[in-house]
Amino acid sequence: MDTGLGAALAWSPGAASQSPPGLGVKLGSLVLLLLLPLACGLAPLWCFRQPPDPRSPVLSLVSCFSGGVFMGTFLLDLLPDYLSSIAAALEGLRITLQFPLPEFIVAMGFFLVLVLEQVTLAQRELSEPPEESRALLPGGSIQAALPAGPGAAAAPGALRAGALALALALHAVLEGLALGLREGEAAALRVLLALLLHKGAVAFGLSLELLRSRLRPPAVASCLVLLALMSPLGVGVGTALAAGAGPRQRLCRAVLEGLAAGTFLFVTFLEILPQELGVPRNRIPKVILILAGFALVSAILFVKG
């Protein structure tokens, strides 16, 4: 009884109010991931009567730098942390596996985004003539898919654009999970940098896509708000799961980290880099910017490590 009374008297509000590591960065990211995509997505509505080419050289170079940041974040940060996290979780539960479960979970995250994207593209192709589809989808990517142009029918274009916005929104939730599950301020900052670069470019391209689909500005703004809210939602869910201390919670967190890592794998190697390097323009600047993005993450890891 005396021991319990002493422990109760020794309690102080300061000891219970200690915030998890990296919580400040995650709270700030909620605002940044909400406002930056909105600003980038609304820019075409404010600046252009006729939307410019979404594959402009400037946007392409920014996307290449984003690809380098994503590659460095996946290979040097997310993947090593995930493998150590799931190994510790399995050891805590005293589970021994012969099957390569960690790698399988990463592959499931990859295939989740792949299936989501290809189903969306298949729905678009069903409502278009074959020759339009071949010209429309040279890269086989959601972000590369552009409407057929001013002559396209408004209703099918609006339906396809809505499916595109929903697919990107679900994708954004998985990307936000990668940030919310990070432990430590430096790790959260690295993932936040990658997401800000990528989501700004995605929001800008989505806005152009919706305008070309002849959606009214209020409908475009609604789709952009949906996209902007999804990454903060993923951050919030990941942060809540990261607070779990039990072995089962740690395993659940590790599984979500693996799915998020698979998302980064897909975005980097099947979405950003092939799409940008497949266009025969500014090849040397693109490679330099990819290396610069990778070097930036490497330098941050080196300094913080």
N, C-alpha and C positions, 0 to 999 in steps of 0.2 A: 504494500500500500504506500509506504514511504517513497519507494522508488518511482511509482506512478505519479505520486503527488509532486516529487521533485522534477520529473520530466515535464509535467504540465506547467509548473512554475517557470521552468527554464525555457519554455517556448516563447518565441518572439515573432512579431509579424514580419520582420525582415527576413527571417529564415524561411518562412513559407511563401514569400513573394518573389523568390528568385526565379527569374524567367529562364526558359530553356535557351541553350546556345543558338545564336542566329535568329532569335525571335524578332529582334528589331529590324533586321534586313528583310525578313519575310513580311512583316507588317508594312514596311515601306514599299515592298514589291507589289502589294495589293493595289496601291495607288498608281504606281508606275505602269504596271501591266494593264490597268484599266484605262489610264489617260493616254498613254502613248499610242496604242492601236487605234483608239478613237480619233486622235489627232491626225494620224497618218491616213486613216480611212476616210475621214471627212475632208481632207485636203483636196481631192479631186472635185468634190461637190462645191467647194468654195472657189477654186482657182480655175476650173476648166468648164467651158460650155460643152465642148466636145472632148471626151476623155482621150488622153494621149496613149501611145502604145505602152502596155504594161511591161513589155520587155525592152524598155529603154536602156541605153548603155549605163546610165547612173544607177538605176535600180538593179541591173544585172551585176555591176561591180559590188554594190552593197550586199547583194545576195551571196556573192563569192566569199566576201569577208565573213559573213554570217556562217557559211559552210565550213570555213576553217575553224571558227570558234566552236561550232558544233562538233567537229571532228576531234578537236583537242579536249573538249569537255567530256565527250563519250569515252575516248581511249585512255585519257590520263586521269580522269576524275570519277565519272559515274561508274564505269565498269569495275575498276579496282575496289572502290568503296562498296559496291553492291556485292561483289564476290566475297569480300571479307565479312560483310554484314550477314549474308545468308549462311556462310560457314559457321559463324558464331551462333546464329539462331538454331541451326540444326544440331550443333554440339550441345547447346543448352537444353534442347529437348531430347538429347541422347538418341538422335536418329542417324543411322548410317545407311548410305545409299550407294548402290553400284551404278545406278543410272545418272547421267550428267544433268541433274535437275536444274542447277543454276543457268547453264547455257540454254536449256530447253525453255525456261521462263523468258529469257531475253528474246529467243526466237518467237515465242508467243506474242510478245509485245510488238515485234516487227510485223508478224502476220496479221495481227489485229488491225493495224493501220493500213496494211496492204489490202486486206479484204474490204475494209471500209471505203477506201479510195476507189478500188476497182468496181465495186458494186455501184457506186455513184456514177462512175464513168459509163458503165454498162447501161444504166438507166438513161443517160443522156444520149447514147448512141441509138437506143431503141426509138427515140422520138425524132431522129434526124435521118436524112437520106445518106446512103453509104459514102458518096463522094464528099459530102460536107463533113462527115465524121473523120474521113481520112485526113482532110486538110485541117480539121479542128484539133486532132489529138496526135501531133507529131511526137510528143515526148511521153505520152501515156501517164501524165501526172495531173492531179486535180488542179494544181496551181498553173499548169501549162495550158489547161483547157480553156479556150476562149470561145465566145459565141460566134455564130456564123456571120454577124455583121448587121447593118441597118435593115436588111431585107428579112431577117429572121422573124418568125411569128412571135408576138409578145407573150402569149400565154405559155407555150412550151418553154420559151426563154426564161420566164419568171419561175416556172416550176424547176427547171434545171438549176437556176441560180440559187433558189431556196435550198435544194438538196446539197449544193456545193457549200453554202453557208453552214448548214447543219453538220456536214462532214468535218469541216474545218473547226467548228465549235467543239465537237466531240474530241477531235485531235488535240485541241488546246487544253482540255481537261487533263489529258495524259501528260502533256508537257508541263502543266502547272504542278502535277504530282511530283515530278522530278525535283522541283524547287522546294516544295513543302516538306519533302522527306529528307532534305539535306540537314546534316548536323554540323553546326559551326558556322560562324559568320563568313569566313573566307570561301568555304564550299558553296554557301548560298549565293554569295556575290558572283561567283563564276557562272553558275547556272542562270542567274538573273541577267547577266550580260548577254549570254547566248539567246535567251528568250526575248529580250528587248529588241535585239537586232532582227531576229527572225519574225517576231510578231508584227513589228512595224512594217516590214516588207510584205508580209502576208495580208495585213489589213489594207494596205495601199492597193495591192493587186486585186483583192476581193472587191473593193469599191469600184475599180475600173470594170471588173467583170459584171457587177450588178448594173452599172450604168449602161454597159453595152447590151445588157438583156432588157433594156427599156423599162426597168423598174423606176417608180416614182421616188424622188428624194426621201420622203418619209419612210418608205419601205427599205431603201438602202440604209438609212440611218438605223432602223430597227435591227437589221441583220448585223450591222457593225457593233451595235450595243450588245447583241447576243454573243458575238465572237469575243468582244472585250471582257465580258463577264466570266467567260469560261476558264481562262487561265487563273484569275484570282480564286475562283471556286476550287480548282484543283490544288492551288497552294494551300487554301484553308483546310481541305480534306487531308492533304499530306501532312500538314503541321499538326492536326489533331491526332493522326495516327502515329506520328513521330514521338508524341508524348507518352505513348504506352510503354511501360517498363517490363511487363511480363514476357515470358518466353514465347507465348503464342502471338502476342502483339508484335514482338520483334520479328517473328517469322512472317506475319502478315505484311509488316512494313517492308521487309526484304523482298517479298514477292512483288509488291507494287513498285519498288525500286527497279526490279528487273524488267517489269513491263514498261516503265518509263525509259529505261535504258534502251530497250528495243525500239521505242518511238524515236529516240535520238538517232539510233542506227539507221532507221528508215529515212528520216528527214535528211540526214547527211548524205548517204550513199545512193539513195534511189530517187531523191526529190531535188535537192539543191545542186549537187555537183554534176550529175549527168545532164540535167537540164541546162545549166549554164555553160559547161564545157562543150556541149554539143552544138552550140551556136558559133559559127566561124567568124567571130569578131572579138577583138581585144583579148586574144588568147594569153599573151604574156602578162598584161596587167591582171587578168583574172587569176593566173597561177600565183603571181606575187601576192595578191590580196588573200588568197587561200592560205598561203604560207604565213602571211602576217597575222591572220586570225588564229592559226594554230600556235604561232610563236607567242602571241599575247597570252593565251591560256597557259602555255608552258612557262612563261616568265612569271606569271602570277603564282603558279604552283611552286616554282623554284624559290621565289622570295618568301612565300608564306610557309613553305616546308622547312 
